[in-house]
């Protein structure tokens, strides 16, 4: 497996990401969405096995105080093989010395992120503008 850091994505990578997101049931990620969210990302990592995209992760950072990790996605046939942990480890390393790295886990993946060193926030809050997500993730 090879993890590649990217600054921009080409059309082939965008379509491979759409396929990767769909493999885990995230069907709302269109080529246009992918292009926009990755253009706005500070750090982009793509994980490949024999030229097949098997995982990804991205992060936003102000470079001083805060960063946030998003969209750590691993193709189901490669899950539980250390791919996600390597992506998170690389992102944390790339982000470097900031005060806090934030992350919101998808349901059921909290233990994975705890193994990567993340801990629950005492004062974490969010506004979800999509009602379904608000129902799933807010107390």
N, CA, C and O atoms as a GROMACS GRO file, in nm:
protein
  556
    1UNK      N    1   0.084  -0.118   0.000
    1UNK     CA    2   0.000   0.000   0.000
    1UNK      C    3   0.089   0.124   0.000
    1UNK      O    4   0.193   0.129   0.064
    2UNK      N    5   0.043   0.223  -0.074
    2UNK     CA    6   0.115   0.349  -0.084
    2UNK      C    7   0.020   0.464  -0.050
    2UNK      O    8  -0.092   0.469  -0.102
    3UNK      N    9   0.064   0.554   0.037
    3UNK     CA   10  -0.014   0.672   0.071
    3UNK      C   11   0.053   0.793   0.007
    3UNK      O   12   0.171   0.818   0.028
    4UNK      N   13  -0.026   0.866  -0.071
    4UNK     CA   14   0.026   0.980  -0.146
    4UNK      C   15  -0.039   1.108  -0.096
    4UNK      O   16  -0.161   1.116  -0.081
    5UNK      N   17   0.044   1.208  -0.071
    5UNK     CA   18  -0.005   1.341  -0.035
    5UNK      C   19  -0.027   1.420  -0.164
    5UNK      O   20   0.059   1.420  -0.252
    6UNK      N   21  -0.141   1.486  -0.174
    6UNK     CA   22  -0.176   1.560  -0.295
    6UNK      C   23  -0.207   1.705  -0.261
    6UNK      O   24  -0.251   1.736  -0.150
    7UNK      N   25  -0.184   1.794  -0.356
    7UNK     CA   26  -0.227   1.934  -0.342
    7UNK      C   27  -0.349   1.960  -0.429
    7UNK      O   28  -0.436   2.040  -0.392
    8UNK      N   29  -0.356   1.894  -0.543
    8UNK     CA   30  -0.471   1.905  -0.632
    8UNK      C   31  -0.506   1.766  -0.683
    8UNK      O   32  -0.424   1.674  -0.677
    9UNK      N   33  -0.627   1.752  -0.734
    9UNK     CA   34  -0.672   1.624  -0.787
    9UNK      C   35  -0.700   1.636  -0.935
    9UNK      O   36  -0.751   1.738  -0.982
   10UNK      N   37  -0.667   1.530  -1.009
   10UNK     CA   38  -0.704   1.528  -1.151
   10UNK      C   39  -0.841   1.461  -1.166
   10UNK      O   40  -0.897   1.410  -1.069
   11UNK      N   41  -0.893   1.462  -1.286
   11UNK     CA   42  -1.027   1.410  -1.312
   11UNK      C   43  -1.039   1.261  -1.278
   11UNK      O   44  -1.140   1.217  -1.224
   12UNK      N   45  -0.935   1.185  -1.308
   12UNK     CA   46  -0.936   1.042  -1.278
   12UNK      C   47  -0.944   1.019  -1.127
   12UNK      O   48  -1.018   0.931  -1.081
   13UNK      N   49  -0.870   1.098  -1.049
   13UNK     CA   50  -0.873   1.084  -0.904
   13UNK      C   51  -1.009   1.123  -0.847
   13UNK      O   52  -1.058   1.059  -0.754
   14UNK      N   53  -1.069   1.226  -0.903
   14UNK     CA   54  -1.202   1.269  -0.858
   14UNK      C   55  -1.304   1.157  -0.878
   14UNK      O   56  -1.384   1.128  -0.789
   15UNK      N   57  -1.302   1.095  -0.995
   15UNK     CA   58  -1.397   0.986  -1.022
   15UNK      C   59  -1.367   0.862  -0.936
   15UNK      O   60  -1.459   0.792  -0.894
   16UNK      N   61  -1.238   0.837  -0.909
   16UNK     CA   62  -1.203   0.726  -0.820
   16UNK      C   63  -1.253   0.754  -0.678
   16UNK      O   64  -1.295   0.662  -0.608
   17UNK      N   65  -1.248   0.880  -0.635
   17UNK     CA   66  -1.300   0.916  -0.503
   17UNK      C   67  -1.452   0.900  -0.497
   17UNK      O   68  -1.504   0.852  -0.396
   18UNK      N   69  -1.522   0.938  -0.602
   18UNK     CA   70  -1.668   0.919  -0.605
   18UNK      C   71  -1.699   0.770  -0.585
   18UNK      O   72  -1.788   0.735  -0.508
   19UNK      N   73  -1.627   0.685  -0.655
   19UNK     CA   74  -1.645   0.540  -0.643
   19UNK      C   75  -1.612   0.491  -0.503
   19UNK      O   76  -1.682   0.407  -0.447
   20UNK      N   77  -1.503   0.543  -0.445
   20UNK     CA   78  -1.463   0.504  -0.310
   20UNK      C   79  -1.570   0.542  -0.208
   20UNK      O   80  -1.609   0.460  -0.125
   21UNK      N   81  -1.618   0.666  -0.214
   21UNK     CA   82  -1.723   0.711  -0.122
   21UNK      C   83  -1.848   0.624  -0.138
   21UNK      O   84  -1.910   0.586  -0.039
   22UNK      N   85  -1.886   0.593  -0.261
   22UNK     CA   86  -2.004   0.509  -0.286
   22UNK      C   87  -1.986   0.370  -0.227
   22UNK      O   88  -2.083   0.307  -0.184
   23UNK      N   89  -1.862   0.320  -0.224
   23UNK     CA   90  -1.836   0.186  -0.171
   23UNK      C   91  -1.871   0.174  -0.022
   23UNK      O   92  -1.892   0.064   0.028
   24UNK      N   93  -1.876   0.288   0.048
   24UNK     CA   94  -1.913   0.286   0.190
   24UNK      C   95  -2.052   0.346   0.213
   24UNK      O   96  -2.090   0.376   0.326
   25UNK      N   97  -2.127   0.364   0.103
   25UNK     CA   98  -2.264   0.411   0.114
   25UNK      C   99  -2.282   0.561   0.114
   25UNK      O  100  -2.392   0.610   0.140
   26UNK      N  101  -2.177   0.636   0.085
   26UNK     CA  102  -2.186   0.782   0.079
   26UNK      C  103  -2.213   0.822  -0.065
   26UNK      O  104  -2.121   0.858  -0.138
   27UNK      N  105  -2.338   0.816  -0.106
   27UNK     CA  106  -2.374   0.839  -0.246
   27UNK      C  107  -2.397   0.985  -0.281
   27UNK      O  108  -2.418   1.016  -0.398
   28UNK      N  109  -2.394   1.075  -0.185
   28UNK     CA  110  -2.415   1.217  -0.213
   28UNK      C  111  -2.290   1.289  -0.260
   28UNK      O  112  -2.294   1.409  -0.288
   29UNK      N  113  -2.180   1.217  -0.269
   29UNK     CA  114  -2.054   1.279  -0.311
   29UNK      C  115  -2.039   1.269  -0.462
   29UNK      O  116  -1.992   1.168  -0.516
   30UNK      N  117  -2.080   1.375  -0.530
   30UNK     CA  118  -2.072   1.383  -0.676
   30UNK      C  119  -1.934   1.434  -0.716
   30UNK      O  120  -1.860   1.484  -0.630
   31UNK      N  121  -1.898   1.424  -0.843
   31UNK     CA  122  -1.771   1.483  -0.886
   31UNK      C  123  -1.761   1.631  -0.850
   31UNK      O  124  -1.653   1.678  -0.814
   32UNK      N  125  -1.871   1.704  -0.859
   32UNK     CA  126  -1.870   1.846  -0.825
   32UNK      C  127  -1.844   1.867  -0.676
   32UNK      O  128  -1.765   1.953  -0.638
   33UNK      N  129  -1.912   1.788  -0.591
   33UNK     CA  130  -1.890   1.796  -0.446
   33UNK      C  131  -1.745   1.763  -0.411
   33UNK      O  132  -1.680   1.835  -0.335
   34UNK      N  133  -1.696   1.655  -0.468
   34UNK     CA  134  -1.559   1.612  -0.441
   34UNK      C  135  -1.461   1.722  -0.481
   34UNK      O  136  -1.370   1.755  -0.405
   35UNK      N  137  -1.479   1.777  -0.600
   35UNK     CA  138  -1.390   1.885  -0.646
   35UNK      C  139  -1.389   2.000  -0.547
   35UNK      O  140  -1.283   2.050  -0.512
   36UNK      N  141  -1.506   2.042  -0.503
   36UNK     CA  142  -1.516   2.156  -0.411
   36UNK      C  143  -1.453   2.127  -0.276
   36UNK      O  144  -1.371   2.205  -0.228
   37UNK      N  145  -1.488   2.015  -0.213
   37UNK     CA  146  -1.438   1.989  -0.078
   37UNK      C  147  -1.287   1.965  -0.078
   37UNK      O  148  -1.219   2.002   0.018
   38UNK      N  149  -1.235   1.903  -0.182
   38UNK     CA  150  -1.090   1.879  -0.184
   38UNK      C  151  -1.012   2.005  -0.221
   38UNK      O  152  -0.898   2.020  -0.177
   39UNK      N  153  -1.069   2.093  -0.301
   39UNK     CA  154  -1.003   2.222  -0.329
   39UNK      C  155  -0.986   2.303  -0.202
   39UNK      O  156  -0.888   2.376  -0.186
   40UNK      N  157  -1.082   2.291  -0.111
   40UNK     CA  158  -1.080   2.368   0.014
   40UNK      C  159  -0.996   2.300   0.124
   40UNK      O  160  -0.978   2.358   0.231
   41UNK      N  161  -0.946   2.182   0.098
   41UNK     CA  162  -0.872   2.107   0.199
   41UNK      C  163  -0.726   2.149   0.204
   41UNK      O  164  -0.664   2.175   0.100
   42UNK      N  165  -0.672   2.154   0.324
   42UNK     CA  166  -0.531   2.188   0.344
   42UNK      C  167  -0.442   2.067   0.317
   42UNK      O  168  -0.335   2.080   0.258
   43UNK      N  169  -0.488   1.950   0.359
   43UNK     CA  170  -0.412   1.826   0.341
   43UNK      C  171  -0.502   1.722   0.275
   43UNK      O  172  -0.619   1.708   0.312
   44UNK      N  173  -0.446   1.651   0.178
   44UNK     CA  174  -0.519   1.546   0.106
   44UNK      C  175  -0.429   1.423   0.101
   44UNK      O  176  -0.313   1.432   0.061
   45UNK      N  177  -0.482   1.310   0.142
   45UNK     CA  178  -0.409   1.184   0.132
   45UNK      C  179  -0.492   1.082   0.056
   45UNK      O  180  -0.612   1.067   0.080
   46UNK      N  181  -0.427   1.013  -0.036
   46UNK     CA  182  -0.491   0.904  -0.110
   46UNK      C  183  -0.410   0.778  -0.087
   46UNK      O  184  -0.287   0.780  -0.097
   47UNK      N  185  -0.477   0.668  -0.056
   47UNK     CA  186  -0.411   0.539  -0.033
   47UNK      C  187  -0.439   0.446  -0.150
   47UNK      O  188  -0.555   0.428  -0.190
   48UNK      N  189  -0.334   0.388  -0.205
   48UNK     CA  190  -0.346   0.301  -0.322
   48UNK      C  191  -0.289   0.162  -0.292
   48UNK      O  192  -0.193   0.147  -0.217
   49UNK      N  193  -0.350   0.063  -0.352
   49UNK     CA  194  -0.297  -0.072  -0.357
   49UNK      C  195  -0.299  -0.113  -0.504
   49UNK      O  196  -0.406  -0.126  -0.564
   50UNK      N  197  -0.182  -0.134  -0.561
   50UNK     CA  198  -0.172  -0.171  -0.703
   50UNK      C  199  -0.252  -0.076  -0.792
   50UNK      O  200  -0.330  -0.121  -0.875
   51UNK      N  201  -0.234   0.054  -0.775
   51UNK     CA  202  -0.299   0.157  -0.856
   51UNK      C  203  -0.450   0.168  -0.836
   51UNK      O  204  -0.516   0.243  -0.909
   52UNK      N  205  -0.505   0.096  -0.740
   52UNK     CA  206  -0.648   0.106  -0.707
   52UNK      C  207  -0.661   0.192  -0.582
   52UNK      O  208  -0.595   0.166  -0.482
   53UNK      N  209  -0.747   0.294  -0.588
   53UNK     CA  210  -0.770   0.379  -0.472
   53UNK      C  211  -0.847   0.300  -0.367
   53UNK      O  212  -0.960   0.257  -0.391
   54UNK      N  213  -0.786   0.281  -0.251
   54UNK     CA  214  -0.849   0.202  -0.146
   54UNK      C  215  -0.884   0.285  -0.023
   54UNK      O  216  -0.955   0.237   0.066
   55UNK      N  217  -0.836   0.408  -0.016
   55UNK     CA  218  -0.865   0.491   0.100
   55UNK      C  219  -0.828   0.636   0.076
   55UNK      O  220  -0.753   0.669  -0.017
   56UNK      N  221  -0.882   0.722   0.161
   56UNK     CA  222  -0.851   0.864   0.151
   56UNK      C  223  -0.874   0.930   0.287
   56UNK      O  224  -0.934   0.871   0.377
   57UNK      N  225  -0.825   1.049   0.298
   57UNK     CA  226  -0.850   1.133   0.415
   57UNK      C  227  -0.811   1.274   0.380
   57UNK      O  228  -0.726   1.297   0.293
   58UNK      N  229  -0.873   1.370   0.448
   58UNK     CA  230  -0.839   1.510   0.422
   58UNK      C  231  -0.851   1.587   0.552
   58UNK      O  232  -0.914   1.542   0.647
   59UNK      N  233  -0.788   1.705   0.554
   59UNK     CA  234  -0.793   1.788   0.674
   59UNK      C  235  -0.789   1.935   0.634
   59UNK      O  236  -0.736   1.972   0.529
   60UNK      N  237  -0.846   2.017   0.721
   60UNK     CA  238  -0.839   2.162   0.710
   60UNK      C  239  -0.761   2.211   0.830
   60UNK      O  240  -0.773   2.154   0.939
   61UNK      N  241  -0.679   2.316   0.813
   61UNK     CA  242  -0.601   2.368   0.924
   61UNK      C  243  -0.574   2.516   0.909
   61UNK      O  244  -0.555   2.566   0.798
   62UNK      N  245  -0.572   2.588   1.023
   62UNK     CA  246  -0.528   2.727   1.020
   62UNK      C  247  -0.377   2.735   1.041
   62UNK      O  248  -0.319   2.843   1.034
   63UNK      N  249  -0.313   2.621   1.067
   63UNK     CA  250  -0.169   2.615   1.080
   63UNK      C  251  -0.114   2.658   1.215
   63UNK      O  252   0.006   2.648   1.238
   64UNK      N  253  -0.199   2.706   1.305
   64UNK     CA  254  -0.154   2.753   1.436
   64UNK      C  255  -0.234   2.689   1.549
   64UNK      O  256  -0.178   2.620   1.635
   65UNK      N  257  -0.365   2.712   1.549
   65UNK     CA  258  -0.447   2.670   1.661
   65UNK      C  259  -0.531   2.544   1.635
   65UNK      O  260  -0.533   2.453   1.718
   66UNK      N  261  -0.599   2.539   1.522
   66UNK     CA  262  -0.697   2.432   1.500
   66UNK      C  263  -0.684   2.365   1.365
   66UNK      O  264  -0.645   2.426   1.265
   67UNK      N  265  -0.717   2.238   1.366
   67UNK     CA  266  -0.728   2.160   1.243
   67UNK      C  267  -0.845   2.065   1.262
   67UNK      O  268  -0.887   2.037   1.374
   68UNK      N  269  -0.897   2.015   1.152
   68UNK     CA  270  -1.007   1.919   1.156
   68UNK      C  271  -0.984   1.814   1.049
   68UNK      O  272  -0.951   1.846   0.935
   69UNK      N  273  -1.001   1.690   1.087
   69UNK     CA  274  -0.987   1.578   0.993
   69UNK      C  275  -1.126   1.538   0.945
   69UNK      O  276  -1.220   1.529   1.024
   70UNK      N  277  -1.136   1.515   0.815
   70UNK     CA  278  -1.263   1.478   0.753
   70UNK      C  279  -1.244   1.359   0.659
   70UNK      O  280  -1.134   1.335   0.608
   71UNK      N  281  -1.351   1.288   0.637
   71UNK     CA  282  -1.362   1.191   0.528
   71UNK      C  283  -1.249   1.088   0.525
   71UNK      O  284  -1.186   1.068   0.421
   72UNK      N  285  -1.224   1.025   0.638
   72UNK     CA  286  -1.134   0.910   0.636
   72UNK      C  287  -1.219   0.793   0.588
   72UNK      O  288  -1.305   0.743   0.661
   73UNK      N  289  -1.194   0.752   0.466
   73UNK     CA  290  -1.277   0.650   0.400
   73UNK      C  291  -1.186   0.537   0.352
   73UNK      O  292  -1.084   0.562   0.289
   74UNK      N  293  -1.224   0.414   0.382
   74UNK     CA  294  -1.148   0.298   0.336
   74UNK      C  295  -1.245   0.201   0.270
   74UNK      O  296  -1.350   0.168   0.325
   75UNK      N  297  -1.208   0.157   0.150
   75UNK     CA  298  -1.290   0.061   0.077
   75UNK      C  299  -1.317  -0.061   0.167
   75UNK      O  300  -1.224  -0.111   0.230
   76UNK      N  301  -1.441  -0.109   0.174
   76UNK     CA  302  -1.477  -0.216   0.267
   76UNK      C  303  -1.385  -0.339   0.263
   76UNK      O  304  -1.355  -0.396   0.368
   77UNK      N  305  -1.341  -0.380   0.146
   77UNK     CA  306  -1.255  -0.499   0.138
   77UNK      C  307  -1.117  -0.476   0.198
   77UNK      O  308  -1.042  -0.571   0.217
   78UNK      N  309  -1.081  -0.351   0.228
   78UNK     CA  310  -0.951  -0.319   0.287
   78UNK      C  311  -0.963  -0.271   0.432
   78UNK      O  312  -0.862  -0.238   0.494
   79UNK      N  313  -1.084  -0.268   0.486
   79UNK     CA  314  -1.102  -0.224   0.624
   79UNK      C  315  -1.046  -0.329   0.719
   79UNK      O  316  -1.037  -0.447   0.687
   80UNK      N  317  -1.008  -0.283   0.838
   80UNK     CA  318  -0.951  -0.366   0.944
   80UNK      C  319  -0.816  -0.426   0.904
   80UNK      O  320  -0.778  -0.534   0.950
   81UNK      N  321  -0.744  -0.353   0.816
   81UNK     CA  322  -0.610  -0.395   0.776
   81UNK      C  323  -0.507  -0.285   0.802
   81UNK      O  324  -0.394  -0.293   0.754
   82UNK      N  325  -0.545  -0.184   0.879
   82UNK     CA  326  -0.452  -0.077   0.914
   82UNK      C  327  -0.448   0.040   0.819
   82UNK      O  328  -0.372   0.135   0.841
   83UNK      N  329  -0.528   0.037   0.713
   83UNK     CA  330  -0.527   0.145   0.614
   83UNK      C  331  -0.576   0.275   0.676
   83UNK      O  332  -0.510   0.379   0.663
   84UNK      N  333  -0.690   0.271   0.743
   84UNK     CA  334  -0.744   0.391   0.805
   84UNK      C  335  -0.651   0.449   0.909
   84UNK      O  336  -0.632   0.571   0.916
   85UNK      N  337  -0.592   0.363   0.990
   85UNK     CA  338  -0.500   0.410   1.093
   85UNK      C  339  -0.378   0.477   1.031
   85UNK      O  340  -0.331   0.579   1.082
   86UNK      N  341  -0.328   0.423   0.923
   86UNK     CA  342  -0.213   0.486   0.856
   86UNK      C  343  -0.252   0.621   0.797
   86UNK      O  344  -0.174   0.716   0.802
   87UNK      N  345  -0.373   0.632   0.742
   87UNK     CA  346  -0.418   0.760   0.688
   87UNK      C  347  -0.428   0.864   0.800
   87UNK      O  348  -0.379   0.975   0.786
   88UNK      N  349  -0.491   0.827   0.912
   88UNK     CA  350  -0.504   0.920   1.024
   88UNK      C  351  -0.367   0.959   1.078
   88UNK      O  352  -0.342   1.077   1.104
   89UNK      N  353  -0.278   0.863   1.094
   89UNK     CA  354  -0.143   0.891   1.144
   89UNK      C  355  -0.070   0.989   1.053
   89UNK      O  356  -0.005   1.082   1.101
   90UNK      N  357  -0.080   0.970   0.922
   90UNK     CA  358  -0.017   1.060   0.825
   90UNK      C  359  -0.078   1.200   0.833
   90UNK      O  360  -0.006   1.299   0.830
   91UNK      N  361  -0.211   1.207   0.844
   91UNK     CA  362  -0.276   1.338   0.854
   91UNK      C  363  -0.231   1.412   0.980
   91UNK      O  364  -0.199   1.531   0.973
   92UNK      N  365  -0.229   1.343   1.093
   92UNK     CA  366  -0.186   1.406   1.218
   92UNK      C  367  -0.042   1.455   1.205
   92UNK      O  368  -0.010   1.566   1.249
   93UNK      N  369   0.044   1.374   1.146
   93UNK     CA  370   0.183   1.415   1.124
   93UNK      C  371   0.191   1.536   1.033
   93UNK      O  372   0.265   1.630   1.062
   94UNK      N  373   0.117   1.534   0.923
   94UNK     CA  374   0.120   1.647   0.828
   94UNK      C  375   0.066   1.775   0.891
   94UNK      O  376   0.120   1.883   0.866
   95UNK      N  377  -0.038   1.764   0.972
   95UNK     CA  378  -0.096   1.881   1.038
   95UNK      C  379   0.006   1.945   1.131
   95UNK      O  380   0.014   2.068   1.138
   96UNK      N  381   0.082   1.865   1.201
   96UNK     CA  382   0.188   1.919   1.286
   96UNK      C  383   0.137   1.976   1.417
   96UNK      O  384   0.033   1.935   1.469
   97UNK      N  385   0.212   2.071   1.470
   97UNK     CA  386   0.189   2.126   1.603
   97UNK      C  387   0.083   2.235   1.603
   97UNK      O  388   0.116   2.353   1.592
   98UNK      N  389  -0.041   2.198   1.616
   98UNK     CA  390  -0.151   2.292   1.639
   98UNK      C  391  -0.208   2.260   1.777
   98UNK      O  392  -0.182   2.153   1.832
   99UNK      N  393  -0.287   2.352   1.832
   99UNK     CA  394  -0.342   2.330   1.966
   99UNK      C  395  -0.439   2.213   1.970
   99UNK      O  396  -0.440   2.136   2.067
  100UNK      N  397  -0.522   2.197   1.867
  100UNK     CA  398  -0.626   2.095   1.870
  100UNK      C  399  -0.656   2.044   1.730
  100UNK      O  400  -0.666   2.121   1.635
  101UNK      N  401  -0.670   1.914   1.719
  101UNK     CA  402  -0.717   1.852   1.596
  101UNK      C  403  -0.856   1.795   1.625
  101UNK      O  404  -0.871   1.705   1.707
  102UNK      N  405  -0.956   1.848   1.558
  102UNK     CA  406  -1.096   1.806   1.576
  102UNK      C  407  -1.130   1.695   1.477
  102UNK      O  408  -1.071   1.684   1.370
  103UNK      N  409  -1.228   1.614   1.516
  103UNK     CA  410  -1.276   1.509   1.428
  103UNK      C  411  -1.415   1.470   1.474
  103UNK      O  412  -1.439   1.454   1.594
  104UNK      N  413  -1.507   1.454   1.381
  104UNK     CA  414  -1.639   1.401   1.413
  104UNK      C  415  -1.648   1.264   1.347
  104UNK      O  416  -1.643   1.252   1.224
  105UNK      N  417  -1.662   1.162   1.429
  105UNK     CA  418  -1.669   1.026   1.379
  105UNK      C  419  -1.808   0.996   1.324
  105UNK      O  420  -1.908   1.051   1.370
  106UNK      N  421  -1.813   0.909   1.226
  106UNK     CA  422  -1.942   0.854   1.187
  106UNK      C  423  -1.982   0.752   1.294
  106UNK      O  424  -1.897   0.697   1.364
  107UNK      N  425  -2.113   0.727   1.304
  107UNK     CA  426  -2.162   0.634   1.406
  107UNK      C  427  -2.097   0.497   1.390
  107UNK      O  428  -2.088   0.443   1.280
  108UNK      N  429  -2.053   0.442   1.501
  108UNK     CA  430  -1.993   0.310   1.500
  108UNK      C  431  -1.843   0.308   1.484
  108UNK      O  432  -1.780   0.204   1.499
  109UNK      N  433  -1.783   0.422   1.453
  109UNK     CA  434  -1.638   0.427   1.432
  109UNK      C  435  -1.564   0.497   1.545
  109UNK      O  436  -1.445   0.526   1.532
  110UNK      N  437  -1.632   0.525   1.656
  110UNK     CA  438  -1.570   0.596   1.767
  110UNK      C  439  -1.450   0.520   1.824
  110UNK      O  440  -1.347   0.580   1.855
  111UNK      N  441  -1.462   0.388   1.839
  111UNK     CA  442  -1.352   0.308   1.895
  111UNK      C  443  -1.229   0.313   1.806
  111UNK      O  444  -1.116   0.316   1.855
  112UNK      N  445  -1.250   0.314   1.675
  112UNK     CA  446  -1.137   0.325   1.582
  112UNK      C  447  -1.059   0.454   1.608
  112UNK      O  448  -0.936   0.451   1.619
  113UNK      N  449  -1.130   0.566   1.618
  113UNK     CA  450  -1.062   0.694   1.639
  113UNK      C  451  -0.999   0.702   1.778
  113UNK      O  452  -0.896   0.767   1.795
  114UNK      N  453  -1.058   0.637   1.876
  114UNK     CA  454  -0.996   0.630   2.009
  114UNK      C  455  -0.863   0.557   2.000
  114UNK      O  456  -0.766   0.596   2.065
  115UNK      N  457  -0.857   0.450   1.920
  115UNK     CA  458  -0.731   0.377   1.900
  115UNK      C  459  -0.627   0.464   1.831
  115UNK      O  460  -0.507   0.441   1.845
  116UNK      N  461  -0.672   0.564   1.756
  116UNK     CA  462  -0.581   0.657   1.688
  116UNK      C  463  -0.539   0.772   1.779
  116UNK      O  464  -0.463   0.860   1.738
  117UNK      N  465  -0.589   0.774   1.903
  117UNK     CA  466  -0.549   0.876   1.999
  117UNK      C  467  -0.650   0.986   2.024
  117UNK      O  468  -0.624   1.075   2.105
  118UNK      N  469  -0.764   0.983   1.959
  118UNK     CA  470  -0.865   1.087   1.979
  118UNK      C  471  -0.946   1.056   2.105
  118UNK      O  472  -0.969   0.940   2.140
  119UNK      N  473  -0.990   1.164   2.171
  119UNK     CA  474  -1.072   1.150   2.292
  119UNK      C  475  -1.197   1.235   2.277
  119UNK      O  476  -1.198   1.333   2.203
  120UNK      N  477  -1.302   1.196   2.349
  120UNK     CA  478  -1.428   1.273   2.343
  120UNK      C  479  -1.407   1.411   2.404
  120UNK      O  480  -1.329   1.428   2.498
  121UNK      N  481  -1.478   1.509   2.349
  121UNK     CA  482  -1.472   1.646   2.400
  121UNK      C  483  -1.572   1.666   2.514
  121UNK      O  484  -1.682   1.611   2.511
  122UNK      N  485  -1.532   1.743   2.611
  122UNK     CA  486  -1.624   1.779   2.719
  122UNK      C  487  -1.723   1.884   2.672
  122UNK      O  488  -1.840   1.882   2.710
  123UNK      N  489  -1.675   1.976   2.589
  123UNK     CA  490  -1.758   2.091   2.550
  123UNK      C  491  -1.787   2.096   2.401
  123UNK      O  492  -1.824   2.202   2.350
  124UNK      N  493  -1.771   1.987   2.330
  124UNK     CA  494  -1.795   1.988   2.186
  124UNK      C  495  -1.941   2.010   2.152
  124UNK      O  496  -2.030   1.952   2.214
  125UNK      N  497  -1.964   2.094   2.053
  125UNK     CA  498  -2.100   2.122   2.007
  125UNK      C  499  -2.097   2.137   1.855
  125UNK      O  500  -1.991   2.160   1.795
  126UNK      N  501  -2.213   2.125   1.795
  126UNK     CA  502  -2.222   2.140   1.650
  126UNK      C  503  -2.362   2.186   1.611
  126UNK      O  504  -2.458   2.170   1.686
  127UNK      N  505  -2.371   2.243   1.494
  127UNK     CA  506  -2.498   2.273   1.430
  127UNK      C  507  -2.504   2.189   1.303
  127UNK      O  508  -2.421   2.206   1.214
  128UNK      N  509  -2.600   2.100   1.296
  128UNK     CA  510  -2.622   2.023   1.173
  128UNK      C  511  -2.742   2.084   1.103
  128UNK      O  512  -2.851   2.091   1.160
  129UNK      N  513  -2.723   2.128   0.981
  129UNK     CA  514  -2.831   2.193   0.909
  129UNK      C  515  -2.920   2.093   0.834
  129UNK      O  516  -3.029   2.129   0.790
  130UNK      N  517  -2.874   1.972   0.820
  130UNK     CA  518  -2.953   1.865   0.759
  130UNK      C  519  -3.025   1.790   0.871
  130UNK      O  520  -2.958   1.734   0.958
  131UNK      N  521  -3.159   1.787   0.872
  131UNK     CA  522  -3.235   1.727   0.983
  131UNK      C  523  -3.197   1.582   1.014
  131UNK      O  524  -3.191   1.544   1.131
  132UNK      N  525  -3.171   1.501   0.912
  132UNK     CA  526  -3.137   1.361   0.937
  132UNK      C  527  -3.006   1.351   1.015
  132UNK      O  528  -2.995   1.272   1.109
  133UNK      N  529  -2.907   1.431   0.976
  133UNK     CA  530  -2.779   1.429   1.046
  133UNK      C  531  -2.794   1.482   1.188
  133UNK      O  532  -2.732   1.430   1.281
  134UNK      N  533  -2.876   1.585   1.205
  134UNK     CA  534  -2.900   1.640   1.338
  134UNK      C  535  -2.959   1.532   1.429
  134UNK      O  536  -2.920   1.521   1.545
  135UNK      N  537  -3.052   1.455   1.378
  135UNK     CA  538  -3.114   1.348   1.456
  135UNK      C  539  -3.012   1.242   1.494
  135UNK      O  540  -3.014   1.190   1.606
  136UNK      N  541  -2.922   1.209   1.402
  136UNK     CA  542  -2.822   1.105   1.426
  136UNK      C  543  -2.714   1.148   1.523
  136UNK      O  544  -2.673   1.070   1.610
  137UNK      N  545  -2.666   1.272   1.511
  137UNK     CA  546  -2.543   1.311   1.579
  137UNK      C  547  -2.557   1.406   1.697
  137UNK      O  548  -2.462   1.423   1.773
  138UNK      N  549  -2.672   1.468   1.715
  138UNK     CA  550  -2.686   1.565   1.824
  138UNK      C  551  -2.764   1.506   1.941
  138UNK      O  552  -2.856   1.426   1.921
  139UNK      N  553  -2.727   1.546   2.061
  139UNK     CA  554  -2.797   1.500   2.182
  139UNK      C  555  -2.926   1.577   2.197
  139UNK      O  556  -3.000   1.554   2.293
   0.00000   0.00000   0.00000
